[in-house]
Amino acid sequence: MDHHHTSHPAGGGALGVVLPVLALLVCAGGYPLLVLRARRRNPVRAWSPWRTAAFCAGVVLLAVALLPPVAPFAHRDFRGHMVQHLLIGMYAPLALVLGAPVTLVLRAVSAPRARRLTTVLHSAPARLLSRPPVAVLLSAGSLPVLYFTPLYDTVMAHPAGHWLAHAHFLLSGCLFAHAVAGPDPAPARPGVPARLVWLGCAIAVHAVAAQLMYGGFGVAVHAPVSEVRGGAEIMYYGGDIAELLLAAALVATWRPGRRPLARPRPNRRPFPRSVSLRPRTRPSG
């Protein structure tokens, strides 16, 4: 941890604002269009407005993270970077995933395209990426690599590296939220108890990384001590809130299977025991 603070480039100047705005507008406009198309293809199956609200909330969170005033603050202060990291890598992905975009696309496109997309989702790479261990490694596992090696200052020194870091945060965050509590189909997703265990592993990694960062143990971020400690506190408490929301989403979508009712055993004695089937003999005499 260094007391000298190196300001990072502002992500490409005006282009760093125009490109995110265009991408966010495409997402914000494309989702409702897919909803309308899905309704036209099958008017009987209505699309949940809560899904639409969740996806739009994710787009809004991305806009807050990528546009002023958060974006300029993130370029000059490590605490702003951590706020941006949490919004892009944890809060926005959960909202976007709860919007079930893959299910919406499957309903909106034609049957041949839906079958091709389903084939891709069932492919070996997709099944591997949708496993919680891989998602935890890509999302939470990248924290020590980024903040406890010179990678952070190297990546943030160039606008291209800055946007690559954003893309990694967003994609790995969406992958983790999907693997743990996503409503979209996931053939390789384990049961709820296993997913809770992997969520606990991610919580532990975040907590340990934040505590080590706050104490200055091995952190390689060239920023003032106050900024690094402030960023560690934001990661610790903000990450806990995001992971609690993820756990709540997992529990809310949990549908434990019910045991089938036991069938009544057939009565093997259709007659009462007091009734005798043997013919009675008449008394002699």
Disulfide bonds with the S-S distance in Angstrom:
none
